[in-house]
C-alpha cells in the first residue's frame, strides 16, 4: 500500500482521538463545575469550541479523501 493511501486513514484515527479527548475533557469539566469551579469549567468549554467548529469540515474532507477516485 503506498504511503499516500495511508494518509486518510491516519487522519481519520487522529480525528477519532481528538473527539475522544474532547469527550474526556468535558467529563472532567462537568466534574470540576459540580465542585464549584464554574469559571474554570466555562473557560475549558470555551477552549473546546474550536473542536466543535472544525468537526464538520474535518469529516467532509476525510470523506472526500477516502472516496474512491
Order of alpha helices (4+ residues) and beta strands (2+ residues): alpha-alpha
